[in-house]
Amino acid sequence: RDMDPPICMQMGCGKPTWNHKLNDYCSKVCRDTRVCVRPGCGKATWNGNPNEFCSRRCRKLGPPHIPVAPTIAPTTPGGPQSTLMEVSDPYVLRHFQDFLDATHKGPPNNWTRDRGCTIHGVGDPNCSISCASANREPVPSGYQVVKVEMNMNPTLWGDYIKARDAIVQECDDPPAGSLPYFDLQLETSGFPDLGK
């Protein structure tokens, strides 16, 4: 199995942690960074914590992968509504296709009642299970990846970071009388092994 190294806790960094352990940073620079997560902004975070925006205005511009541009303000109230970023890396797209291929259940036993009947369609009360089973609507023999999007929701990411930091803090300084915490080594599969 492939072991993907734990990545830096700094939002958007993506580099492996300096000590190859979870819940850490790749460097002191990332650890001590208290600037807005939006590339190109450079202002201090609103609360002095890492992985935050500098202001509501910066947060409302959209996900942090959208850099600050010295152009006119967004035309829609609150800035861009979409928090999805299209993935165009052929390597990643190929792995998604491999994942679909590995998890698709092929014929002859891949039909389910929700596919319906060639005579009555889906959900007709006059169609019995025996009719639907005898007149099965064809099921696709496979699927093709046409687009992959990554959810870049800064609000949810911020909530995750806060919850993760609270858990790390509690593990580092457990409440009096609680059972002791201990490190647990985890092994994960790399992306190419999903569905196998």
N, C-alpha and C positions, 0 to 999 in steps of 0.2 A: 504494500500500500504506500501511496505517496503521502508524505507529511508536508502539508503547507505550513510554512512558518507563521507564527502569530504576527499580526501587523500592528504598526504604531497606532496608538490611541488618538493621535491628532487627526481630526477629520480632514480627509482629502490627501493625506500623506501617502499611505499605501506601502511604505517601506517596512521591512522586517524589524522587529524590536531588537534593541542592542543586545539583550541577554537571551533572546529566543524564548521568552516567557510571555504568557498572556498578561493583559492589563499593564502594559508598559509602553514606553516610547522608543523611537529609533535613536534618539540623541537628546542631549541636554537642550539643544535649540528647540526641538519640538516640545519637549517637556515644559520648558519655560515660556513658550509662546502664549502670549495673551493678546494677540491681535485678531481682528475680525477674520472669520473663516472665508470671506469672499476674496478670491484672488485679486490683487491690485488695490484693495482698499487700504490696508496698512494702519487703520485706526485701532485704538485699544478697544477691547471688548467692553460692553456696557456694564458688566458686573465684575470685571477683573478675572474671570474664570476662562480657562481654555475652551476651545470648541464652541464658541459663541459668536454672535454677530455684534457689531458695534452699536447698532441702533435698530429701531423698528423699521425705519426706512430701508436700511440695507437688507434686513430679513425679508421685507416685502418685495424686493427685486426678484426673488425666486431662489432656486437652489444654489448652493455655494459654488457650483462649477461654472456659473455664469459670471464672468469677470465684470468689474466696474468699467463702464464705458463712458467717456466724456461726451455722450450724445444727449439728445433731448430725453426728458423724463418719459416713463412708460405711458402709452396711450390709454391703457385700461386701468381702472382704479385698482390699487393694490399690486400692480405689476403683473408679470406673467403668471397665468393660472396653472400651466402644466409643470409638473415636477418630474417629468419623465425625460430621460436623456437616451437618445438612440445609440446603440452599441454597433459600431461598424468594423471592429477588429475581426478579420477573417478567422483567426485562431479561435476566438470565443464563439463565433457563429457556428463553426464546424463542431465544436464541443456540444453546443445546444442541439444541433442536428443529430449527433451521435447519441445524445441522451434521449431524444425522441425515438430514434430507431431502436434503442435498447429497451425502452419501456412500452413500446406499442405492442399490443396483443393482436397477433395476426389471426386469419381464418384457420379453421372453420368455426371455432368456438368463441367468437368475439362479439356476437350479436347480443344486445340486451333489449328488454321491452321498450325502453324509452326511444329506441330507434324507430319503432312503429312497424306498420304493416303496409305492403304495397297496394292493398285494396282499400283499407280504411284510413290510412295515415296514422297520426299519433293522437292518442287520447280519445278516440271515438268510443262511446259507451257500447256500441253494437259490435265491437271487435273483441272477441274472446282471446284468451292467451293461446289457445290451440290454433286459431285463425292467424294471429300475429306470428306465431312460431312457424306455421306452414308457409306463410307469405312474407318472409323477412325482408325488410328494407335493406339494401346492400350497405355494408360498412366499409369505410375507406381502408385501403390496404396499407396505408402509410400516410405520413404527414411531412410537409416541407416547411422548414423555418423560412419565413419571409421577412421577419423583423424581430429584433430583440431590443427591449427598452429597459433601462435601469431606473428604478425609483430613487429619486434624489430628493427626499423630503426633509428639509432642514429642521422642521419643527419636531418630527418624530426622531430624527437623529439626535437632536438636543435632549429630548426626553430620555432616549436610550443612554446617552453619555452620563446624564445626571443619575439615573438609576444604577448604571454600572459603577460610577464613582462612589455612590453611597454603599454599594455592596463591598467594593474593595476596601473602603474605609472601615466598615464593620468587621471585615475579615482581619484587617490589620490591628484593630483595637476592639476585640469582642466584648460585649456587655458582661459585667460581673455575674458569675454563676452560670454562664452558658457553657455548652460543650465546646471544646477547642476545635478550631478549624485547622485543616491540613491541606496542603497542596495535592492536587490530583492530576497526574499526567494524562492528557487526552490525546488520542490518536484519531485523526480525521483522514478521510479519503480526499484525494485531489479531485478537481472538477472532472477530469476524464473518466474517473471511476464511478461517477453517479449513474445509477440505473443498472449497475452490474451486480 
